[in-house]
């Protein structure tokens, strides 16, 4: 009950910032692939590719590659995972059409827990990141809460259209404490037992800037072979 209340507070808080900040934000596009390969009933391999653009396509903002090994504490509901991420960023120089680029290496640990209430599927993710930047080292904590609600089925089965939403807050280990917040809404479709896709819109709120993103997402959950 406590985690559900926290999720509602975060959704409400990020919603206020979304309404107040979206008007001045620029809009880009993210193409995202999430893969989950089951090694056996306990272990899984996570893979992720995110290609982020300042516009619809062709003006690279960031390329993110993330992978990790997870372990199920309980079947389907509670998962521990540790992994590595490589991030290549290209940022525009202030008052210029030129860009500067840099690479980041990141180690992370996370815990995911899932609940189901009727047709509503809820997920909480708690992630700790160790960020190795070109001239700095930072620690960051992230809390992510999401829900999926099938619209034309009782379950998230093949053929189901669904509504998806999430909020996420990023907290730095140093100053400034608040790093960023995100709020997202989407419509999705379950293509098959292991494949689904979403088309959504996300607003990202930072200390001094806001940015909107369209997102095209593909989820691929691959079963293990006994």
MARDOKOL-735551 format. One record per residue (C-alpha): x, y, z; residue in three letters. Coordinates in steps of 0.2 Angstrom, whole numbers, padded with zeros to 4 digits, always signed. Last residue first. Layout:
N
XYZALA/...
***
This chain:
226
+0070-0133-0107UNK/+0071-0119-0120UNK/+0070-0102-0112UNK/+0056-0089-0117UNK/+0060-0073-0127UNK/+0052-0057-0121UNK/+0053-0044-0135UNK/+0046-0027-0132UNK/+0047-0014-0146UNK/+0045+0005-0142UNK/+0041+0020-0153UNK/+0043+0036-0142UNK/+0038+0054-0145UNK/+0049+0065-0134UNK/+0046+0081-0125UNK/+0060+0092-0117UNK/+0061+0103-0102UNK/+0076+0113-0096UNK/+0084+0121-0081UNK/+0082+0108-0067UNK/+0076+0094-0078UNK/+0058+0089-0083UNK/+0056+0076-0097UNK/+0039+0074-0105UNK/+0035+0057-0114UNK/+0023+0053-0128UNK/+0019+0036-0134UNK/+0018+0022-0147UNK/+0019+0005-0140UNK/+0024-0013-0146UNK/+0022-0030-0140UNK/+0031-0047-0143UNK/+0032-0063-0133UNK/+0014-0070-0134UNK/+0011-0061-0150UNK/+0007-0044-0156UNK/+0001-0036-0140UNK/-0003-0018-0145UNK/+0001-0002-0135UNK/-0006+0016-0133UNK/+0005+0028-0123UNK/+0008+0040-0109UNK/+0024+0045-0101UNK/+0030+0056-0086UNK/+0049+0059-0083UNK/+0059+0068-0069UNK/+0076+0075-0069UNK/+0092+0077-0058UNK/+0086+0083-0041UNK/+0099+0083-0028UNK/+0110+0096-0037UNK/+0122+0092-0029UNK/+0128+0074-0024UNK/+0120+0057-0024UNK/+0109+0062-0038UNK/+0090+0058-0038UNK/+0081+0053-0054UNK/+0061+0052-0054UNK/+0051+0041-0065UNK/+0033+0041-0070UNK/+0024+0028-0081UNK/+0009+0025-0092UNK/+0002+0012-0104UNK/-0015+0009-0111UNK/-0019-0007-0120UNK/-0024-0016-0136UNK/-0025-0034-0134UNK/-0023-0045-0149UNK/-0011-0057-0141UNK/-0014-0058-0122UNK/-0012-0044-0109UNK/-0028-0050-0100UNK/-0046-0045-0099UNK/-0046-0040-0117UNK/-0051-0024-0127UNK/-0043-0011-0116UNK/-0029-0019-0107UNK/-0022-0008-0093UNK/-0003-0007-0091UNK/+0005+0003-0076UNK/+0022+0010-0072UNK/+0032+0016-0058UNK/+0051+0021-0059UNK/+0062+0026-0045UNK/+0080+0031-0049UNK/+0096+0034-0039UNK/+0112+0042-0045UNK/+0130+0040-0041UNK/+0143+0051-0050UNK/+0160+0050-0056UNK/+0168+0065-0066UNK/+0179+0070-0081UNK/+0174+0059-0095UNK/+0159+0052-0085UNK/+0158+0035-0076UNK/+0141+0034-0069UNK/+0137+0022-0054UNK/+0118+0019-0055UNK/+0106+0013-0042UNK/+0089+0007-0048UNK/+0072+0004-0040UNK/+0058-0002-0052UNK/+0040-0003-0048UNK/+0028-0012-0060UNK/+0009-0012-0060UNK/-0003-0022-0071UNK/-0022-0016-0070UNK/-0035-0028-0076UNK/-0040-0034-0058UNK/-0026-0028-0047UNK/-0009-0035-0053UNK/+0008-0032-0044UNK/+0026-0032-0050UNK/+0043-0030-0042UNK/+0059-0024-0050UNK/+0075-0022-0041UNK/+0090-0014-0049UNK/+0109-0013-0050UNK/+0119-0002-0062UNK/+0136+0001-0070UNK/+0138+0015-0082UNK/+0150+0021-0095UNK/+0148+0038-0103UNK/+0154+0044-0119UNK/+0155+0062-0125UNK/+0150+0073-0140UNK/+0150+0092-0143UNK/+0138+0099-0156UNK/+0138+0114-0168UNK/+0122+0124-0173UNK/+0127+0137-0160UNK/+0119+0148-0146UNK/+0123+0135-0133UNK/+0133+0120-0140UNK/+0121+0106-0145UNK/+0124+0090-0136UNK/+0129+0073-0144UNK/+0129+0059-0131UNK/+0136+0041-0132UNK/+0129+0030-0118UNK/+0136+0013-0113UNK/+0127+0003-0100UNK/+0132-0011-0088UNK/+0122-0024-0078UNK/+0114-0030-0062UNK/+0097-0037-0060UNK/+0086-0043-0045UNK/+0068-0048-0050UNK/+0052-0050-0040UNK/+0035-0054-0049UNK/+0037-0067-0063UNK/+0042-0082-0052UNK/+0049-0076-0035UNK/+0067-0070-0032UNK/+0070-0070-0051UNK/+0088-0067-0055UNK/+0094-0055-0068UNK/+0109-0052-0079UNK/+0112-0036-0088UNK/+0113-0026-0104UNK/+0111-0007-0109UNK/+0116+0002-0125UNK/+0111+0020-0126UNK/+0113+0032-0141UNK/+0110+0050-0138UNK/+0105+0066-0147UNK/+0106+0061-0165UNK/+0099+0072-0178UNK/+0093+0059-0191UNK/+0076+0055-0186UNK/+0060+0063-0179UNK/+0069+0078-0171UNK/+0082+0079-0157UNK/+0085+0061-0159UNK/+0087+0046-0147UNK/+0091+0029-0151UNK/+0088+0017-0137UNK/+0094-0001-0137UNK/+0091-0013-0123UNK/+0096-0031-0118UNK/+0091-0041-0102UNK/+0097-0059-0099UNK/+0086-0069-0087UNK/+0089-0082-0073UNK/+0077-0091-0062UNK/+0066-0102-0074UNK/+0080-0104-0086UNK/+0090-0092-0098UNK/+0075-0081-0101UNK/+0079-0068-0114UNK/+0072-0051-0111UNK/+0073-0038-0125UNK/+0069-0020-0124UNK/+0070-0010-0140UNK/+0068+0009-0141UNK/+0067+0023-0154UNK/+0066+0040-0146UNK/+0059+0056-0155UNK/+0061+0074-0152UNK/+0051+0089-0146UNK/+0056+0105-0138UNK/+0049+0111-0122UNK/+0042+0128-0118UNK/+0024+0123-0117UNK/+0028+0106-0109UNK/+0034+0115-0093UNK/+0018+0119-0083UNK/+0008+0104-0088UNK/+0022+0092-0086UNK/+0028+0099-0070UNK/+0010+0097-0062UNK/+0010+0079-0070UNK/+0027+0075-0062UNK/+0020+0079-0044UNK/+0003+0069-0048UNK/+0013+0054-0054UNK/+0025+0054-0040UNK/+0011+0055-0027UNK/+0002+0041-0035UNK/+0018+0030-0035UNK/+0021+0034-0017UNK/+0003+0029-0013UNK/+0006+0012-0022UNK/+0023+0009-0013UNK/+0014+0012+0004UNK/+0000+0000+0000UNK/
***
